[in-house]
Amino acid sequence: MADSGTLIGAALIVQLPTGDYSEDQLINIGSNRFTIRPQVGVTHRRGKWTYETSTSMWYFTDNDNFWNGSERQQDAFWAFQTHVIYTFKLGFWTSASVGYGIGGQNEINAINKDDTKENLAYSLAAGYSFTRQFGAKIAYIGTRTQTDKSFDSENVAIGLSWVW
């Protein structure tokens, strides 16, 4: 394992307006709009410690056929996250993470819905890789809504992962 190293990366994700969509139903599987998400991240490793941070923005195109002929416009949603990871020995690690998101306010037929989202997420996790492709992880995950229009939650997640 190298003593230190830094990696900078970028991605562009485009979500197509696929799925079942019906304008006479308020809740749909499809979105009837494009979502474009650029993301930039940095990872720095120093000894057994790894530090990661990234930022991304969700940009939504307008849905001109939202519900009963309405038009939905949505502001961009920004997300920031950071992680600190400690590797005890090859394959065994623990991490602490925090993320924050803000934005995404909607307008329906040019009427502001005053529904800006503002959320804080945090987690503690530990994992072990049995092989390069198979591992297990346990995590405590919490969210805190910074607005009064939603709810807070906390979860314990246990999972196995298989990498192809």
C-alpha positions in Angstrom: 0.0 0.0 0.0 1.4 3.4 -0.9 2.0 5.9 1.9 0.0 8.6 0.2 -1.7 9.6 -3.0 -4.4 11.9 -4.3 -7.0 11.1 -7.0 -9.4 13.7 -8.6 -12.3 12.5 -10.6 -15.4 13.9 -12.4 -18.6 12.3 -13.8 -21.6 13.3 -15.7 -24.8 11.3 -15.2 -27.8 11.8 -17.4 -31.1 10.2 -16.4 -33.5 9.8 -19.4 -37.2 10.3 -19.0 -38.0 6.6 -19.1 -40.5 4.5 -17.2 -44.3 4.5 -17.1 -45.7 8.0 -17.0 -49.3 9.2 -16.9 -50.1 12.9 -16.6 -53.4 12.1 -14.9 -51.6 10.5 -11.9 -49.7 12.5 -9.4 -47.3 9.7 -8.5 -45.6 8.0 -11.4 -42.7 5.5 -11.8 -41.4 7.7 -14.7 -40.4 11.4 -14.4 -41.2 12.8 -17.9 -38.0 14.9 -17.8 -34.3 14.7 -18.0 -32.0 14.9 -14.9 -28.4 15.9 -15.5 -25.9 15.4 -12.6 -22.3 16.6 -12.9 -20.1 15.5 -10.0 -16.5 16.2 -8.9 -14.6 14.3 -6.1 -11.2 14.1 -4.5 -9.7 11.1 -2.6 -6.5 11.5 -0.6 -4.8 8.5 1.1 -2.1 9.0 3.7 -1.0 5.7 5.4 -4.0 3.9 6.8 -6.2 7.0 6.5 -8.3 7.9 3.4 -10.2 11.2 3.0 -12.9 11.6 0.4 -15.0 14.6 -0.6 -17.4 15.2 -3.5 -20.0 17.7 -4.7 -22.7 17.2 -7.2 -25.6 19.1 -8.7 -28.9 17.7 -9.9 -30.3 19.8 -12.8 -33.9 19.0 -13.8 -35.5 19.9 -17.1 -39.1 21.1 -17.1 -42.0 18.6 -17.1 -44.5 20.3 -19.5 -47.1 17.6 -18.8 -46.8 17.1 -15.1 -50.3 16.5 -13.6 -53.6 17.3 -15.3 -51.7 19.5 -17.9 -49.7 21.4 -15.3 -46.1 22.4 -15.8 -43.4 21.5 -13.2 -40.1 23.4 -12.9 -37.6 22.5 -10.3 -34.5 24.3 -9.1 -31.1 22.6 -9.0 -30.3 20.4 -5.9 -26.8 20.6 -4.6 -25.2 17.8 -2.5 -21.9 17.7 -0.7 -20.4 14.7 1.1 -17.2 13.7 2.9 -15.8 10.5 4.3 -13.0 9.5 6.6 -11.9 5.9 6.3 -9.4 4.0 8.4 -8.0 0.7 7.2 -6.8 -1.5 10.1 -5.3 -4.2 7.9 -5.9 -5.3 4.4 -9.6 -5.9 4.0 -10.8 -4.6 7.4 -11.9 -0.9 7.6 -14.2 1.6 9.4 -15.5 4.9 8.3 -17.4 8.0 9.3 -19.3 10.1 6.8 -21.4 13.2 6.6 -23.4 14.7 3.7 -25.5 17.8 3.1 -28.0 18.6 0.4 -29.9 21.8 -0.4 -32.2 23.1 -3.1 -34.8 21.5 -5.4 -37.6 24.0 -4.9 -40.6 23.4 -7.2 -42.8 25.7 -9.2 -46.1 24.4 -10.6 -47.6 26.5 -13.3 -45.2 29.3 -12.3 -46.4 29.3 -8.6 -43.6 28.9 -6.1 -44.3 25.9 -3.8 -41.8 27.0 -1.1 -40.5 23.4 -0.7 -36.8 23.8 -0.7 -35.2 20.6 0.5 -32.4 20.8 3.1 -31.0 17.5 4.5 -28.1 16.3 6.6 -27.0 12.7 6.5 -24.4 10.9 8.6 -23.1 7.3 9.0 -20.7 5.1 10.8 -19.7 1.9 9.1 -17.3 -1.0 9.4 -16.6 -3.7 6.8 -14.5 -6.6 5.9 -13.5 -7.9 2.4 -13.3 -11.7 2.3 -12.0 -11.6 -1.3 -11.5 -8.9 -3.9 -15.1 -9.5 -5.0 -17.0 -10.3 -1.8 -17.4 -8.4 1.5 -19.7 -7.6 4.4 -20.6 -4.3 5.9 -22.6 -3.0 8.9 -23.6 0.7 9.1 -25.5 3.1 11.2 -27.2 5.7 9.0 -29.0 8.8 10.1 -30.7 11.7 8.3 -31.9 15.0 9.7 -34.3 17.2 7.7 -33.4 20.8 8.2 -36.9 21.9 7.1 -40.2 21.3 8.8 -41.8 19.6 5.8 -40.3 16.1 6.3 -39.0 13.6 8.9 -35.8 12.5 10.5 -34.7 8.8 10.4 -32.1 6.5 11.7 -31.3 3.0 10.5 -28.9 0.2 11.0 -27.9 -1.5 7.7 -26.2 -4.8 7.4 -25.3 -6.0 4.0 -23.1 -8.3 1.8 -21.6 -7.0 -1.4 -20.4 -8.8 -4.5 -18.3 -7.0 -7.0 -18.1 -8.4 -10.5 
